């Protein structure tokens, strides 16, 4: 049932958000040229690697090394990139990952392979028991203000409490937070 809902909602969202895709692609091309999409290896269900898609928010040839999360004043991020990150427009291409079956709309955010070492074996097995999501409990409650420890705890909580109703609640909380009505 969850997979069917994911596919149906992703298809509708892709259709409704096509103008936003076009505007984002044009803004990226106008500002810095090059590809509009960025792909990064992430870990999904059962720890399987996949290429997660995002709109490119950094300058061409920006170094991909460094911390798991970029700082607000990171000079690698373009002006358009700052906007699409702040509004989460950069995440829209992950709807394609949902259609491919790599991701779900809701679940723990997919980790980069280096983050595997942050988990105990038991926690990693639990973490990989569900598909990663475009949004999750940490994003709905804390957005980017979550510490690594908070994010890990909320991701594991999600895997223990996952249900369609919990997903709908998280989607609702995410929409409220993105609309600016939630606390920052």
N, C-alpha and C positions, 0 to 999 in steps of 0.2 A: 504494500500500500504506500509506504514512504517513497519508494522509487517512482511509482506512478505519479504521485503528487509532485515530486521533484521535476520530472520530465514535463508534466503539464504546465506547471508554474514557470519553468525555465523557458518553454516555448512562447508562452504568452508574454513574459517579460522581454524576451528578445524582440518580439514584434512591436510591443509598445515603446521600447527604449531604442529602437533603430535610429530615430533622429539624434538621440544623445550620442550613440556610437559614432554616427557620421560627424557630428560637431567635434567630438573628442579627437577623432582621427584627423580631421582637417586642422584643428588647433595644434596637434602634435607635429604634423607635417609642416605647417606654416612656421612654427617656432624653431624647430630643430631638424626637420627633414628625417630621412631614414624610416625604419620600420615603426609602425604604430604599436605593435605588440611586443611584449617582453615575455620570454619563457624561462621558467626556472624549475629545476628538478625538486620535487617535493615527495614526501612519503604519504601514502594513502592507506586504504584498507589492507590489513594484514602486512603493513610495511612495504607494500609495492611502490616502486618509484613511478612517477608520471610527470609530465611537463605541465605545470600550472601556468595559465595565461593571465596576463595583466596588460592594461594599457601602459606603454612606456612612459615613465615619469622622470627619468634621468636623461642627462645629456648623452649623446652617442659616445660609445667607447668609455663610459664612466666605469671605474673599477667596481667590480662586484664583490670585492673582498671587504671584510670589516664585520661589524656586529650584525646580529640577526635582524635588528630593527634599526632604521636610520633615525638620526636625530632631526629635530625640527629645523635646524639651521644648516643642514647638510648641503654643501655647495654643489653636489652632483645633481640635485633636483632642479628641474626647469621651473619657470613661472607657471606654465600650464600644469606641470607635474604637481606643484604644491596645491593647486586648485582641485585637480582630479583626485588627489589623495585625501584632501580635507573633506570632500564630498563623497568619497568612496566610489567615484565613477571609474577609477582605475581597476576596480574589482569586477566590473561588468563582463569582461571576456570569460570570467570563470563560469558563466552560464553555459558556455560551450563545454567546459570540463564536466558540468553537471550532466549535460546531454550525453557525453561520452561515457559516463559512469565512473569517472575518476573521483568526482566530488558529489556532495549533497548540498542542498540549500543551507541546511543547518547541521553543524557538527563541530568538532574541534578544528581550529585552523590547521591546515596541513604544514607540517614541520619540514625544514630543510634537513638533509641527511645528517649534518653535524649536530643537530639538536637531539638526535637519538640518545646521546650520552647523558642527557639531562634526566632520563628516566631510569628507575629500577627495572629489572626484567619484567616483574609482575605488572608494574604501571604501564610499561610499554605495550605489553600484550593487551591490557585493557584499553589503552589509547587507540590501538590499531584494530579494535573489534568493530569499529564503525567507520563509515566513510567520513573524510574530513569535509568541512563545510565552508561556504562563502562567508557565513556569519556563524557565530557560536555564542555560548554563554558569556565568555570573557568580553567579546565585542559588544554584546547587548548591554551588559552591566557596566563595563569600565572603558570600552573602546581602547584607544592606544595608551591610556593611563595605567593599564594593568602591569604590575611587575611580573617578571618571569614566574615567580612562585605562585602568584595569584592566577596567572593564566593556566599553569599546569594543573592547579587544584580545580579550577572551574572546568577545564577540559575533561578531567577524570570524573568530576561530578556529572557532567553531561552524559558520559558513557554509562554511568550507573542508572541515570534517571530517564534515558532517551525514550521518547514516545511521540506520536503524532501531535498530541496536545501540548507537550513541552516544546516541540519544534514551532508550533503556531504561536505560543507565548513568546519565544525567543525572536521570531520574525517580527511580531508586534513591537517588542521592546527595541529591536534594531531600527525599525521604521521611526519610532518616536525619537530615538537618539539622533538619527540622521536628519530628522526634520528640525532639529534644534530645540525641541520641546523637552528632551531629556537632559539630565544634568551632564555636564562635561567633565 
